[in-house]
Amino acid sequence: MLLQQLLLCSLVVGSLIYLIAHLGHGDRGQVVCSTEDTSRLASDSVQANQGVSHEERGGGVNRVHLVQQLPHAIIIGVRKGGTRALLEMLDLHPTVVTASQEVHFFDNDENYGKGFAWYRSRMPHSLINHVTIEKSPAYFTTEKVPERIFGMNASVKLLVIVREPVTRAVSDYAQVLEGKLRKNKTYPSFESLAIDSTTDRVNTKYKAVSTSIYTKHLERWLHFFPAQQIHLVDGDLLISDPLPELQMVERFLNLPPCIGRDHLYFNSTRGFYCLRSGQHRGTRCLAGSKGRRHPSVHPAVLHTLRLFFHPYNQKLYQITGRTFSWQ
């Protein structure tokens, strides 16, 4: 009887030790953000990007192995939809690391021919449980890209940031126009490019217009990826009230909720939100080329374009289950 009691006690004690040890280690990779520790976590994330990382355990320092990972999520577009702003804002999250430059791996045959090892080498260093994100807006409209990304990782998460189609088209034009003027070159008016003068109809061959027909491109992606793997971000709301959009992205990427109001502040001079990050809440805004002034466009042309995009917008709402406050 005494022997049985001793055996039973040893089993109970052993089970308790096992549970304590494994529960403790099981939580190590998880991040639970609070106001107090977000700054510290963000600082650790910056150190990881710089190739420096450590864990303090019992007064000692254990080096943590850093890796370059293929992206877990990709911002595939849309051009002039706010892809850079979205990437910079997601970089506030302590477990997100982002590629600093557009890689153009899947839309560029020369780069794609270098293989996935080269693609991985373009990614930032990170901890193994960090989420790596890159963005290349040309992916969304390039026909061969969906199949290529599917071939890399069929379960990758895809982010598409969209704006009101006419506004996005004018913004697209404004960027090209600025580049032409900088080189002392002339460039046609937006009206003459967007409307075919021979038919008085919308010129769908004009790239700025074609890119804004979101459903045409999205349907190609849905041939390879289920809708649950593609998240649409409202680029207009990312300008006016970014936090709810960022919180939805956090949930989509299965990230702990770490980005808060204290990470964002409205810059009245620039006309959009800028970022606070780091232990001392350093601030930064997007580059000066962002938020450039749009040229004036004839109201009749704007009206024609809105009528043209309306059925495509309705189809987008049906496909994605999300509506936008577009005219």
Short mmCIF file of the C-alpha atoms (twelve columns), coordinates in Angstrom:
data_MODEL
# 
_entry.id   MODEL 
# 
loop_
_atom_site.group_PDB 
_atom_site.id 
_atom_site.type_symbol 
_atom_site.label_atom_id 
_atom_site.label_alt_id 
_atom_site.label_comp_id 
_atom_site.label_asym_id 
_atom_site.label_seq_id 
_atom_site.Cartn_x 
_atom_site.Cartn_y 
_atom_site.Cartn_z 
_atom_site.pdbx_PDB_model_num 
ATOM 1   C CA . MET A 1   0.000   0.000  0.000   1 
ATOM 2   C CA . LEU A 2   2.797   2.412  0.953   1 
ATOM 3   C CA . LEU A 3   4.613   1.622  -2.300  1 
ATOM 4   C CA . GLN A 4   1.475   2.332  -4.337  1 
ATOM 5   C CA . GLN A 5   1.004   5.689  -2.568  1 
ATOM 6   C CA . LEU A 6   4.623   6.659  -3.280  1 
ATOM 7   C CA . LEU A 7   4.222   5.738  -6.953  1 
ATOM 8   C CA . LEU A 8   1.002   7.740  -7.202  1 
ATOM 9   C CA . CYS A 9   2.620   10.804 -5.608  1 
ATOM 10  C CA . SER A 10  5.600   10.614 -7.942  1 
ATOM 11  C CA . LEU A 11  3.278   10.448 -10.965 1 
ATOM 12  C CA . VAL A 12  1.323   13.528 -9.794  1 
ATOM 13  C CA . VAL A 13  4.499   15.527 -9.099  1 
ATOM 14  C CA . GLY A 14  5.988   14.486 -12.436 1 
ATOM 15  C CA . SER A 15  2.863   15.530 -14.311 1 
ATOM 16  C CA . LEU A 16  2.829   18.919 -12.612 1 
ATOM 17  C CA . ILE A 17  6.489   19.533 -13.461 1 
ATOM 18  C CA . TYR A 18  5.844   18.541 -17.096 1 
ATOM 19  C CA . LEU A 19  2.830   20.884 -17.416 1 
ATOM 20  C CA . ILE A 20  4.628   23.834 -15.827 1 
ATOM 21  C CA . ALA A 21  7.685   23.398 -18.046 1 
ATOM 22  C CA . HIS A 22  5.785   22.967 -21.290 1 
ATOM 23  C CA . LEU A 23  3.208   25.660 -20.679 1 
ATOM 24  C CA . GLY A 24  5.961   28.103 -19.883 1 
ATOM 25  C CA . HIS A 25  7.895   27.284 -23.055 1 
ATOM 26  C CA . GLY A 26  4.749   27.138 -25.152 1 
ATOM 27  C CA . ASP A 27  3.950   30.778 -24.482 1 
ATOM 28  C CA . ARG A 28  7.442   32.027 -25.227 1 
ATOM 29  C CA . GLY A 29  6.800   32.551 -28.919 1 
ATOM 30  C CA . GLN A 30  3.543   34.397 -28.385 1 
ATOM 31  C CA . VAL A 31  3.318   38.164 -28.152 1 
ATOM 32  C CA . VAL A 32  0.652   39.804 -26.041 1 
ATOM 33  C CA . CYS A 33  0.852   43.560 -26.505 1 
ATOM 34  C CA . SER A 34  0.058   46.131 -23.904 1 
ATOM 35  C CA . THR A 35  0.696   49.840 -23.703 1 
ATOM 36  C CA . GLU A 36  3.726   49.267 -21.478 1 
ATOM 37  C CA . ASP A 37  5.566   46.668 -23.550 1 
ATOM 38  C CA . THR A 38  4.806   47.795 -27.131 1 
ATOM 39  C CA . SER A 39  7.747   50.206 -27.153 1 
ATOM 40  C CA . ARG A 40  10.135  47.519 -25.932 1 
ATOM 41  C CA . LEU A 41  8.859   45.027 -28.471 1 
ATOM 42  C CA . ALA A 42  9.132   47.552 -31.278 1 
ATOM 43  C CA . SER A 43  12.711  48.270 -30.222 1 
ATOM 44  C CA . ASP A 44  13.501  44.535 -30.278 1 
ATOM 45  C CA . SER A 45  11.976  44.306 -33.754 1 
ATOM 46  C CA . VAL A 46  14.227  47.128 -34.999 1 
ATOM 47  C CA . GLN A 47  17.251  45.352 -33.550 1 
ATOM 48  C CA . ALA A 48  16.216  42.182 -35.345 1 
ATOM 49  C CA . ASN A 49  16.065  44.082 -38.631 1 
ATOM 50  C CA . GLN A 50  19.606  45.286 -37.960 1 
ATOM 51  C CA . GLY A 51  20.801  41.731 -37.334 1 
ATOM 52  C CA . VAL A 52  21.004  42.081 -33.540 1 
ATOM 53  C CA . SER A 53  18.793  40.162 -31.169 1 
ATOM 54  C CA . HIS A 54  18.963  38.651 -27.705 1 
ATOM 55  C CA . GLU A 55  16.834  37.115 -25.001 1 
ATOM 56  C CA . GLU A 56  17.435  37.782 -21.336 1 
ATOM 57  C CA . ARG A 57  16.954  34.680 -19.217 1 
ATOM 58  C CA . GLY A 58  17.919  34.581 -15.559 1 
ATOM 59  C CA . GLY A 59  20.362  37.471 -15.853 1 
ATOM 60  C CA . GLY A 60  22.191  35.894 -18.783 1 
ATOM 61  C CA . VAL A 61  22.036  36.602 -22.495 1 
ATOM 62  C CA . ASN A 62  21.109  33.897 -25.006 1 
ATOM 63  C CA . ARG A 63  21.705  34.664 -28.661 1 
ATOM 64  C CA . VAL A 64  18.739  34.071 -30.920 1 
ATOM 65  C CA . HIS A 65  19.243  32.834 -34.454 1 
ATOM 66  C CA . LEU A 66  18.004  35.253 -37.121 1 
ATOM 67  C CA . VAL A 67  16.742  34.085 -40.491 1 
ATOM 68  C CA . GLN A 68  15.621  35.467 -43.818 1 
ATOM 69  C CA . GLN A 69  12.200  34.050 -44.611 1 
ATOM 70  C CA . LEU A 70  10.065  34.007 -47.714 1 
ATOM 71  C CA . PRO A 71  7.159   36.401 -47.125 1 
ATOM 72  C CA . HIS A 72  4.184   35.188 -45.135 1 
ATOM 73  C CA . ALA A 73  2.104   38.007 -46.636 1 
ATOM 74  C CA . ILE A 74  2.455   40.138 -49.753 1 
ATOM 75  C CA . ILE A 75  0.918   43.527 -50.539 1 
ATOM 76  C CA . ILE A 76  0.188   42.870 -54.213 1 
ATOM 77  C CA . GLY A 77  -1.353  46.268 -55.046 1 
ATOM 78  C CA . VAL A 78  -2.908  48.455 -56.078 1 
ATOM 79  C CA . ARG A 79  -0.567  51.086 -57.514 1 
ATOM 80  C CA . LYS A 80  -1.414  54.512 -56.043 1 
ATOM 81  C CA . GLY A 81  -3.764  52.843 -53.602 1 
ATOM 82  C CA . GLY A 82  -1.576  53.437 -50.542 1 
ATOM 83  C CA . THR A 83  0.734   50.413 -50.594 1 
ATOM 84  C CA . ARG A 84  3.707   52.267 -49.081 1 
ATOM 85  C CA . ALA A 85  1.567   53.772 -46.316 1 
ATOM 86  C CA . LEU A 86  0.139   50.346 -45.476 1 
ATOM 87  C CA . LEU A 87  3.593   48.754 -45.368 1 
ATOM 88  C CA . GLU A 88  5.003   51.507 -43.135 1 
ATOM 89  C CA . MET A 89  2.038   51.296 -40.771 1 
ATOM 90  C CA . LEU A 90  2.248   47.498 -40.491 1 
ATOM 91  C CA . ASP A 91  5.951   47.893 -39.725 1 
ATOM 92  C CA . LEU A 92  4.850   49.477 -36.433 1 
ATOM 93  C CA . HIS A 93  3.854   45.999 -35.276 1 
ATOM 94  C CA . PRO A 94  6.616   44.384 -33.180 1 
ATOM 95  C CA . THR A 95  6.348   40.980 -34.864 1 
ATOM 96  C CA . VAL A 96  6.234   42.293 -38.441 1 
ATOM 97  C CA . VAL A 97  9.345   42.825 -40.560 1 
ATOM 98  C CA . THR A 98  9.099   44.429 -43.986 1 
ATOM 99  C CA . ALA A 99  11.242  44.511 -47.109 1 
ATOM 100 C CA . SER A 100 12.498  48.071 -47.495 1 
ATOM 101 C CA . GLN A 101 12.385  48.068 -51.303 1 
ATOM 102 C CA . GLU A 102 9.925   46.755 -53.875 1 
ATOM 103 C CA . VAL A 103 11.458  43.456 -54.939 1 
ATOM 104 C CA . HIS A 104 9.589   42.944 -58.239 1 
ATOM 105 C CA . PHE A 105 10.368  39.250 -58.154 1 
ATOM 106 C CA . PHE A 106 7.205   37.739 -59.589 1 
ATOM 107 C CA . ASP A 107 6.512   40.365 -62.275 1 
ATOM 108 C CA . ASN A 108 10.086  40.611 -63.570 1 
ATOM 109 C CA . ASP A 109 11.264  37.623 -65.641 1 
ATOM 110 C CA . GLU A 110 14.934  38.340 -64.982 1 
ATOM 111 C CA . ASN A 111 14.442  38.477 -61.224 1 
ATOM 112 C CA . TYR A 112 12.126  35.469 -61.236 1 
ATOM 113 C CA . GLY A 113 14.757  33.494 -63.109 1 
ATOM 114 C CA . LYS A 114 17.157  33.984 -60.192 1 
ATOM 115 C CA . GLY A 115 15.028  31.635 -58.095 1 
ATOM 116 C CA . PHE A 116 13.509  31.618 -54.633 1 
ATOM 117 C CA . ALA A 117 16.890  31.619 -52.883 1 
ATOM 118 C CA . TRP A 118 17.591  35.027 -54.424 1 
ATOM 119 C CA . TYR A 119 14.096  36.209 -53.477 1 
ATOM 120 C CA . ARG A 120 14.649  35.113 -49.881 1 
ATOM 121 C CA . SER A 121 17.949  36.988 -49.810 1 
ATOM 122 C CA . ARG A 122 16.025  40.227 -50.487 1 
ATOM 123 C CA . MET A 123 13.959  39.770 -47.323 1 
ATOM 124 C CA . PRO A 124 14.878  41.326 -43.951 1 
ATOM 125 C CA . HIS A 125 16.422  39.297 -41.141 1 
ATOM 126 C CA . SER A 126 13.890  38.280 -38.531 1 
ATOM 127 C CA . LEU A 127 13.108  35.948 -35.688 1 
ATOM 128 C CA . ILE A 128 11.540  32.679 -36.767 1 
ATOM 129 C CA . ASN A 129 8.116   33.689 -35.350 1 
ATOM 130 C CA . HIS A 130 8.067   37.084 -37.059 1 
ATOM 131 C CA . VAL A 131 5.854   37.807 -40.056 1 
ATOM 132 C CA . THR A 132 7.738   38.926 -43.169 1 
ATOM 133 C CA . ILE A 133 5.899   41.205 -45.624 1 
ATOM 134 C CA . GLU A 134 6.926   42.639 -48.982 1 
ATOM 135 C CA . LYS A 135 5.040   44.860 -51.404 1 
ATOM 136 C CA . SER A 136 5.237   45.270 -55.159 1 
ATOM 137 C CA . PRO A 137 2.100   46.950 -56.570 1 
ATOM 138 C CA . ALA A 138 2.743   45.714 -60.124 1 
ATOM 139 C CA . TYR A 139 1.920   42.183 -58.964 1 
ATOM 140 C CA . PHE A 140 -1.817  42.910 -58.937 1 
ATOM 141 C CA . THR A 141 -2.093  43.718 -62.648 1 
ATOM 142 C CA . THR A 142 0.571   41.380 -64.086 1 
ATOM 143 C CA . GLU A 143 -1.114  38.288 -65.536 1 
ATOM 144 C CA . LYS A 144 1.576   35.702 -64.729 1 
ATOM 145 C CA . VAL A 145 2.064   36.711 -61.100 1 
ATOM 146 C CA . PRO A 146 -0.819  34.853 -59.350 1 
ATOM 147 C CA . GLU A 147 0.340   31.460 -60.632 1 
ATOM 148 C CA . ARG A 148 3.951   32.231 -59.725 1 
ATOM 149 C CA . ILE A 149 3.096   33.232 -56.148 1 
ATOM 150 C CA . PHE A 150 0.868   30.178 -55.819 1 
ATOM 151 C CA . GLY A 151 3.845   28.071 -56.872 1 
ATOM 152 C CA . MET A 152 5.903   29.558 -54.047 1 
ATOM 153 C CA . ASN A 153 3.314   29.231 -51.301 1 
ATOM 154 C CA . ALA A 154 -0.332  28.333 -51.874 1 
ATOM 155 C CA . SER A 155 -1.254  29.523 -48.361 1 
ATOM 156 C CA . VAL A 156 0.397   32.959 -48.453 1 
ATOM 157 C CA . LYS A 157 -1.789  35.865 -47.304 1 
ATOM 158 C CA . LEU A 158 -2.452  38.581 -49.905 1 
ATOM 159 C CA . LEU A 159 -3.254  42.229 -49.200 1 
ATOM 160 C CA . VAL A 160 -4.876  44.521 -51.775 1 
ATOM 161 C CA . ILE A 161 -5.364  48.192 -50.931 1 
ATOM 162 C CA . VAL A 162 -7.879  50.004 -53.112 1 
ATOM 163 C CA . ARG A 163 -9.093  53.583 -53.416 1 
ATOM 164 C CA . GLU A 164 -12.088 55.105 -55.153 1 
ATOM 165 C CA . PRO A 165 -11.289 54.149 -58.773 1 
ATOM 166 C CA . VAL A 166 -11.453 57.637 -60.314 1 
ATOM 167 C CA . THR A 167 -9.347  59.170 -57.548 1 
ATOM 168 C CA . ARG A 168 -6.789  56.395 -57.938 1 
ATOM 169 C CA . ALA A 169 -6.640  56.913 -61.727 1 
ATOM 170 C CA . VAL A 170 -6.061  60.662 -61.333 1 
ATOM 171 C CA . SER A 171 -3.372  59.975 -58.724 1 
ATOM 172 C CA . ASP A 172 -1.714  57.557 -61.145 1 
ATOM 173 C CA . TYR A 173 -1.745  60.247 -63.824 1 
ATOM 174 C CA . ALA A 174 -0.357  62.853 -61.405 1 
ATOM 175 C CA . GLN A 175 2.655   60.702 -60.600 1 
ATOM 176 C CA . VAL A 176 3.497   60.145 -64.266 1 
ATOM 177 C CA . LEU A 177 2.911   63.817 -65.057 1 
ATOM 178 C CA . GLU A 178 5.303   64.890 -62.313 1 
ATOM 179 C CA . GLY A 179 7.992   62.618 -63.715 1 
ATOM 180 C CA . LYS A 180 7.536   64.015 -67.216 1 
ATOM 181 C CA . LEU A 181 7.657   67.634 -66.054 1 
ATOM 182 C CA . ARG A 182 10.790  66.929 -64.043 1 
ATOM 183 C CA . LYS A 183 12.455  65.898 -67.319 1 
ATOM 184 C CA . ASN A 184 11.046  68.949 -69.132 1 
ATOM 185 C CA . LYS A 185 8.803   66.736 -71.254 1 
ATOM 186 C CA . THR A 186 5.238   67.435 -72.313 1 
ATOM 187 C CA . TYR A 187 2.397   65.082 -71.429 1 
ATOM 188 C CA . PRO A 188 -1.251  64.939 -72.602 1 
ATOM 189 C CA . SER A 189 -4.060  66.012 -70.301 1 
ATOM 190 C CA . PHE A 190 -5.821  63.431 -68.171 1 
ATOM 191 C CA . GLU A 191 -9.058  64.079 -70.050 1 
ATOM 192 C CA . SER A 192 -7.482  63.286 -73.437 1 
ATOM 193 C CA . LEU A 193 -6.001  60.031 -72.129 1 
ATOM 194 C CA . ALA A 194 -9.029  58.797 -70.186 1 
ATOM 195 C CA . ILE A 195 -11.630 59.542 -72.876 1 
ATOM 196 C CA . ASP A 196 -11.276 58.293 -76.458 1 
ATOM 197 C CA . SER A 197 -11.801 61.403 -78.610 1 
ATOM 198 C CA . THR A 198 -13.107 59.369 -81.567 1 
ATOM 199 C CA . THR A 199 -15.848 57.588 -79.625 1 
ATOM 200 C CA . ASP A 200 -16.276 59.822 -76.546 1 
ATOM 201 C CA . ARG A 201 -16.115 56.644 -74.486 1 
ATOM 202 C CA . VAL A 202 -13.814 55.715 -71.621 1 
ATOM 203 C CA . ASN A 203 -10.445 54.550 -72.929 1 
ATOM 204 C CA . THR A 204 -9.940  51.196 -71.213 1 
ATOM 205 C CA . LYS A 205 -6.544  50.836 -72.909 1 
ATOM 206 C CA . TYR A 206 -5.226  53.704 -70.811 1 
ATOM 207 C CA . LYS A 207 -3.342  51.996 -67.996 1 
ATOM 208 C CA . ALA A 208 -4.523  54.368 -65.269 1 
ATOM 209 C CA . VAL A 209 -8.123  53.467 -66.142 1 
ATOM 210 C CA . SER A 210 -7.473  49.753 -66.644 1 
ATOM 211 C CA . THR A 211 -5.758  49.398 -63.269 1 
ATOM 212 C CA . SER A 212 -8.836  50.816 -61.528 1 
ATOM 213 C CA . ILE A 213 -11.063 48.042 -62.934 1 
ATOM 214 C CA . TYR A 214 -10.297 46.014 -59.829 1 
ATOM 215 C CA . THR A 215 -12.533 43.038 -60.567 1 
ATOM 216 C CA . LYS A 216 -10.808 42.318 -63.888 1 
ATOM 217 C CA . HIS A 217 -7.545  41.697 -62.048 1 
ATOM 218 C CA . LEU A 218 -8.973  40.218 -58.845 1 
ATOM 219 C CA . GLU A 219 -10.796 37.459 -60.727 1 
ATOM 220 C CA . ARG A 220 -7.441  36.261 -62.051 1 
ATOM 221 C CA . TRP A 221 -6.157  35.938 -58.479 1 
ATOM 222 C CA . LEU A 222 -9.279  34.048 -57.421 1 
ATOM 223 C CA . HIS A 223 -8.438  31.329 -59.945 1 
ATOM 224 C CA . PHE A 224 -5.536  30.388 -57.663 1 
ATOM 225 C CA . PHE A 225 -6.369  31.665 -54.172 1 
ATOM 226 C CA . PRO A 226 -9.585  31.423 -52.132 1 
ATOM 227 C CA . ALA A 227 -11.224 34.695 -51.152 1 
ATOM 228 C CA . GLN A 228 -10.333 33.996 -47.505 1 
ATOM 229 C CA . GLN A 229 -6.644  34.503 -48.342 1 
ATOM 230 C CA . ILE A 230 -7.169  37.905 -49.958 1 
ATOM 231 C CA . HIS A 231 -7.928  40.922 -47.788 1 
ATOM 232 C CA . LEU A 232 -9.047  44.254 -49.225 1 
ATOM 233 C CA . VAL A 233 -7.890  47.386 -47.403 1 
ATOM 234 C CA . ASP A 234 -9.801  50.643 -47.873 1 
ATOM 235 C CA . GLY A 235 -7.109  53.089 -48.979 1 
ATOM 236 C CA . ASP A 236 -9.386  56.091 -48.516 1 
ATOM 237 C CA . LEU A 237 -10.043 55.173 -44.886 1 
ATOM 238 C CA . LEU A 238 -6.335  54.474 -44.383 1 
ATOM 239 C CA . ILE A 239 -5.888  58.200 -45.080 1 
ATOM 240 C CA . SER A 240 -8.790  59.531 -42.990 1 
ATOM 241 C CA . ASP A 241 -8.979  56.979 -40.135 1 
ATOM 242 C CA . PRO A 242 -6.258  54.330 -40.443 1 
ATOM 243 C CA . LEU A 243 -6.524  52.458 -37.136 1 
ATOM 244 C CA . PRO A 244 -9.684  50.380 -37.855 1 
ATOM 245 C CA . GLU A 245 -8.179  49.294 -41.187 1 
ATOM 246 C CA . LEU A 246 -4.909  48.300 -39.505 1 
ATOM 247 C CA . GLN A 247 -6.768  46.357 -36.830 1 
ATOM 248 C CA . MET A 248 -8.599  44.379 -39.511 1 
ATOM 249 C CA . VAL A 249 -5.252  43.573 -41.145 1 
ATOM 250 C CA . GLU A 250 -3.874  42.429 -37.779 1 
ATOM 251 C CA . ARG A 251 -6.772  39.997 -37.451 1 
ATOM 252 C CA . PHE A 252 -6.391  38.815 -41.051 1 
ATOM 253 C CA . LEU A 253 -2.705  38.052 -40.460 1 
ATOM 254 C CA . ASN A 254 -3.435  36.445 -37.064 1 
ATOM 255 C CA . LEU A 255 -1.288  39.040 -35.302 1 
ATOM 256 C CA . PRO A 256 -1.812  40.088 -31.688 1 
ATOM 257 C CA . PRO A 257 -3.428  43.547 -31.498 1 
ATOM 258 C CA . CYS A 258 -0.447  45.839 -30.959 1 
ATOM 259 C CA . ILE A 259 -0.996  48.921 -33.131 1 
ATOM 260 C CA . GLY A 260 -2.929  51.626 -31.283 1 
ATOM 261 C CA . ARG A 261 -3.952  55.255 -31.518 1 
ATOM 262 C CA . ASP A 262 -0.731  56.338 -29.829 1 
ATOM 263 C CA . HIS A 263 1.215   55.068 -32.867 1 
ATOM 264 C CA . LEU A 264 -0.555  57.481 -35.230 1 
ATOM 265 C CA . TYR A 265 -0.994  61.229 -35.345 1 
ATOM 266 C CA . PHE A 266 -2.542  63.505 -37.945 1 
ATOM 267 C CA . ASN A 267 -0.098  65.900 -39.602 1 
ATOM 268 C CA . SER A 268 -2.166  68.901 -40.669 1 
ATOM 269 C CA . THR A 269 0.649   70.207 -42.874 1 
ATOM 270 C CA . ARG A 270 0.937   66.986 -44.880 1 
ATOM 271 C CA . GLY A 271 -2.783  66.246 -44.728 1 
ATOM 272 C CA . PHE A 272 -2.460  62.629 -43.615 1 
ATOM 273 C CA . TYR A 273 -1.466  60.489 -40.644 1 
ATOM 274 C CA . CYS A 274 2.167   60.058 -39.661 1 
ATOM 275 C CA . LEU A 275 3.712   57.448 -37.377 1 
ATOM 276 C CA . ARG A 276 5.105   57.243 -33.861 1 
ATOM 277 C CA . SER A 277 7.353   54.324 -33.053 1 
ATOM 278 C CA . GLY A 278 10.209  53.235 -30.833 1 
ATOM 279 C CA . GLN A 279 10.832  53.521 -27.129 1 
ATOM 280 C CA . HIS A 280 10.903  57.324 -27.227 1 
ATOM 281 C CA . ARG A 281 8.035   57.562 -29.710 1 
ATOM 282 C CA . GLY A 282 10.107  58.925 -32.577 1 
ATOM 283 C CA . THR A 283 7.959   60.270 -35.409 1 
ATOM 284 C CA . ARG A 284 8.145   59.823 -39.148 1 
ATOM 285 C CA . CYS A 285 6.011   60.621 -42.176 1 
ATOM 286 C CA . LEU A 286 5.911   59.193 -45.665 1 
ATOM 287 C CA . ALA A 287 8.216   60.636 -48.297 1 
ATOM 288 C CA . GLY A 288 7.465   64.096 -49.668 1 
ATOM 289 C CA . SER A 289 6.327   62.594 -52.973 1 
ATOM 290 C CA . LYS A 290 3.369   61.015 -51.179 1 
ATOM 291 C CA . GLY A 291 0.177   63.012 -51.049 1 
ATOM 292 C CA . ARG A 292 1.053   65.098 -54.107 1 
ATOM 293 C CA . ARG A 293 -1.545  67.546 -55.391 1 
ATOM 294 C CA . HIS A 294 -3.849  66.220 -58.123 1 
ATOM 295 C CA . PRO A 295 -4.452  68.210 -61.296 1 
ATOM 296 C CA . SER A 296 -7.876  69.711 -61.902 1 
ATOM 297 C CA . VAL A 297 -10.058 67.438 -64.055 1 
ATOM 298 C CA . HIS A 298 -13.192 68.532 -65.930 1 
ATOM 299 C CA . PRO A 299 -16.303 67.560 -63.899 1 
ATOM 300 C CA . ALA A 300 -17.964 65.957 -66.952 1 
ATOM 301 C CA . VAL A 301 -15.025 63.586 -67.352 1 
ATOM 302 C CA . LEU A 302 -15.111 62.671 -63.671 1 
ATOM 303 C CA . HIS A 303 -18.851 61.976 -63.965 1 
ATOM 304 C CA . THR A 304 -18.340 59.799 -67.042 1 
ATOM 305 C CA . LEU A 305 -15.647 57.788 -65.289 1 
ATOM 306 C CA . ARG A 306 -17.757 57.261 -62.166 1 
ATOM 307 C CA . LEU A 307 -20.621 55.951 -64.281 1 
ATOM 308 C CA . PHE A 308 -18.203 53.668 -66.097 1 
ATOM 309 C CA . PHE A 309 -16.706 52.195 -62.918 1 
ATOM 310 C CA . HIS A 310 -20.039 51.778 -61.103 1 
ATOM 311 C CA . PRO A 311 -20.925 48.240 -62.358 1 
ATOM 312 C CA . TYR A 312 -17.358 47.055 -61.763 1 
ATOM 313 C CA . ASN A 313 -17.521 48.403 -58.227 1 
ATOM 314 C CA . GLN A 314 -20.815 46.597 -57.596 1 
ATOM 315 C CA . LYS A 315 -19.252 43.355 -58.803 1 
ATOM 316 C CA . LEU A 316 -16.273 43.927 -56.486 1 
ATOM 317 C CA . TYR A 317 -18.658 44.274 -53.524 1 
ATOM 318 C CA . GLN A 318 -20.322 40.980 -54.468 1 
ATOM 319 C CA . ILE A 319 -17.051 39.089 -54.895 1 
ATOM 320 C CA . THR A 320 -15.395 40.305 -51.704 1 
ATOM 321 C CA . GLY A 321 -18.378 40.852 -49.429 1 
ATOM 322 C CA . ARG A 322 -17.115 44.331 -48.611 1 
ATOM 323 C CA . THR A 323 -18.634 47.630 -49.696 1 
ATOM 324 C CA . PHE A 324 -16.898 50.988 -50.037 1 
ATOM 325 C CA . SER A 325 -18.336 54.507 -49.876 1 
ATOM 326 C CA . TRP A 326 -17.620 55.250 -53.524 1 
ATOM 327 C CA . GLN A 327 -19.940 57.355 -55.649 1 
# 
